[in-house]
Amino acid sequence: MIPSVRAVADRFIFDTATVKYIAAALPPGGLDRVVASTGWTVRQLIHHLGSATMSAADALERATRAEQLLPETFTPAEFNRRAVEESRSMPLLEVLGLLDAARDRMLRALEAVPEVLLPATFGRHTLVELLTDWSLHSVQHGLDFADTLPELRHDPMVLNWLLYADYSDDAGRTARQAKLLAEVRDMYAAGEEG
C-alpha cells in the first residue's frame, strides 16, 4: 500500500478500535445519552461514524473508477438525518457491525487506490487531501464522547486518542482538548488516577 494511503488506513483502524473500546466500556444508560454538540445519542453518533465511513468508501471506489465521488442529489444534512433516524433504536451490536463493515470496506478501497490518482483533484481538494480529511472524522467527534461520557473521560485509552489528536485547525476543539489536558494534569498533580 502507498505510504500516504497506509497512514490513512492506520487511522481508520485505530479510530474504529477506539470507538469500539468506548462502546464496550459504556456506563449504564450511556448508549442513549444525548451528545450536546449534535443532539444525537451516543448510539446515533457511533452509527454516524460507521455510515460516514461507508459513504466515504463508496466515494473512494467511485474515484478509482473515474466516476463522480458523490451523487448529484447528495447533501450532508439529508445523509445525517437518515442515518440518525435509522439508528434511533438499533441494537449496539448492529451499530458496531456497521462500524466494522465500514472499516473493512474502506481498507479494501484504500488498497485499490492507484498512486497516480492521489494528486487528482475532486472539487477543491486532491484525493489524498480528501482521504486525510475522511480519516480524521472519528477523532473529530472524539471530544463529544469524552464530554458525554465523563466516566470514560480520563480513561488512558481515550486520553491517548484525544490528547494526541491534532485539532489545530479548529479553535473550539483545540480549547476543549486543552481543557481536558489541564484536567488530567490537575488530576495527576493531586495524586489521583481516575
C-alpha positions in Angstrom: 0.0 0.0 0.0 1.2 3.5 -0.8 2.7 5.1 2.4 0.3 8.1 2.5 -2.6 5.8 2.0 -1.3 3.3 4.6 -1.3 6.2 7.1 -5.0 6.8 6.3 -5.7 3.1 6.7 -4.0 3.0 10.0 -6.1 6.0 11.2 -9.3 4.2 10.3 -8.1 1.0 12.1 -7.1 2.9 15.2 -10.1 5.1 15.4 -12.5 2.3 14.9 -10.8 0.2 17.6 -11.0 3.2 20.0 -14.7 3.8 19.3 -15.4 0.1 19.9 -13.4 0.3 23.1 -15.6 3.2 24.2 -18.7 1.2 23.3 -17.5 -1.8 25.3 -16.9 0.4 28.4 -20.1 2.4 28.3 -21.7 3.0 31.7 -25.3 2.0 32.2 -27.5 4.2 30.0 -24.5 5.6 28.2 -25.6 4.4 24.8 -28.7 6.6 25.0 -27.1 9.8 26.4 -27.5 12.8 24.2 -24.4 14.4 22.8 -24.8 18.1 23.3 -22.9 19.2 20.2 -25.1 17.2 17.8 -28.3 16.4 19.6 -27.8 12.7 18.8 -27.4 9.9 21.2 -24.1 8.1 21.7 -25.7 5.2 19.7 -26.5 7.5 16.9 -23.1 9.1 16.9 -21.4 5.7 16.6 -23.7 4.8 13.8 -23.0 8.2 12.1 -19.2 7.3 12.2 -19.9 4.0 10.6 -22.3 5.3 7.9 -20.0 8.2 7.1 -17.0 5.8 6.6 -19.2 3.6 4.5 -20.2 6.6 2.3 -16.5 7.7 2.1 -15.5 4.2 1.0 -18.2 4.3 -1.7 -16.9 7.7 -2.9 -13.4 6.3 -3.0 -14.5 3.3 -5.0 -16.2 5.7 -7.4 -13.0 7.8 -7.7 -10.9 4.8 -8.6 -13.4 4.0 -11.4 -13.1 7.7 -12.6 -16.7 8.4 -11.6 -18.1 11.4 -9.7 -17.5 11.0 -6.0 -21.0 11.7 -4.8 -24.4 11.5 -6.5 -25.7 14.9 -7.6 -28.5 14.7 -5.0 -26.2 14.1 -2.0 -26.5 16.6 0.8 -24.7 16.0 4.2 -27.7 17.2 6.1 -30.1 14.7 4.5 -27.5 11.9 4.8 -27.1 12.6 8.5 -30.8 12.9 9.1 -31.4 9.5 7.5 -28.6 7.8 9.4 -29.7 9.3 12.7 -33.3 8.1 12.2 -32.2 4.7 11.0 -30.2 4.1 14.2 -32.6 5.6 16.8 -33.2 2.2 18.4 -30.7 0.0 16.6 -29.0 -2.6 18.9 -25.4 -1.8 19.8 -24.1 -5.0 18.2 -25.7 -4.0 14.9 -24.2 -0.5 15.2 -20.8 -1.9 15.8 -21.2 -4.4 13.0 -21.7 -1.4 10.6 -18.6 0.3 12.1 -16.6 -2.9 11.4 -18.0 -3.4 7.9 -17.3 0.3 7.0 -13.7 0.0 8.2 -13.2 -3.2 6.2 -14.8 -1.7 3.1 -12.6 1.4 3.5 -9.5 -0.7 3.8 -10.3 -2.6 0.6 -11.0 0.6 -1.2 -7.7 2.1 0.0 -5.8 -0.9 -1.1 -7.2 -0.4 -4.6 -6.1 3.3 -4.9 -3.5 3.7 -7.7 -0.7 6.2 -6.8 -1.4 8.2 -9.9 -4.8 9.1 -8.6 -3.7 10.7 -5.3 -2.9 14.2 -6.8 -6.1 14.2 -8.9 -8.5 16.9 -7.8 -12.1 16.4 -6.8 -13.7 19.8 -6.3 -11.2 21.9 -4.4 -9.2 19.0 -3.0 -6.8 16.4 -4.1 -7.7 12.8 -3.4 -5.0 12.4 -0.8 -6.4 15.5 1.0 -9.9 14.1 0.9 -8.6 10.8 2.3 -6.9 12.5 5.1 -10.0 14.6 5.9 -12.2 11.4 5.9 -9.7 9.6 8.1 -10.0 12.3 10.8 -13.7 12.3 11.1 -14.0 9.9 14.0 -11.3 11.7 16.2 -13.1 15.0 15.4 -16.1 13.5 17.3 -13.8 12.1 20.0 -14.3 15.0 22.3 -18.0 14.5 22.0 -17.6 11.1 23.6 -15.4 12.5 26.3 -17.9 15.3 27.1 -21.0 13.0 27.1 -19.4 10.1 29.0 -17.5 11.7 31.9 -16.9 8.2 33.3 -14.6 7.5 30.4 -13.2 11.0 30.1 -9.9 10.1 31.9 -9.6 6.6 30.7 -6.0 6.1 29.4 -7.2 4.7 26.0 -9.5 7.7 25.5 -6.8 10.1 26.6 -4.3 8.6 24.2 -6.8 9.1 21.4 -7.8 12.6 22.2 -4.6 14.3 23.6 -2.5 13.3 20.6 -5.1 14.4 18.1 -4.3 17.5 16.0 -7.2 19.9 16.4 -5.1 22.9 15.3 -7.5 23.9 12.5 -10.5 24.1 14.9 -10.3 26.6 17.7 -13.3 25.1 19.5 -11.9 21.6 19.6 -8.4 22.9 20.5 -9.9 24.7 23.5 -11.8 21.5 24.5 -8.6 19.5 24.2 -6.6 22.0 26.3 -9.3 21.8 29.0 -9.1 18.0 29.0 -5.3 18.2 29.2 -5.5 20.7 32.1 -7.9 18.4 34.0 -5.5 15.4 33.6 -2.6 17.5 34.8 -4.5 18.6 37.8 -5.7 15.1 38.5 -2.1 13.7 38.5 -0.8 16.7 40.4 -3.3 15.9 43.1 -2.2 12.3 43.1 -5.5 10.9 41.7 -5.6 8.3 38.9 -9.2 8.5 37.7 
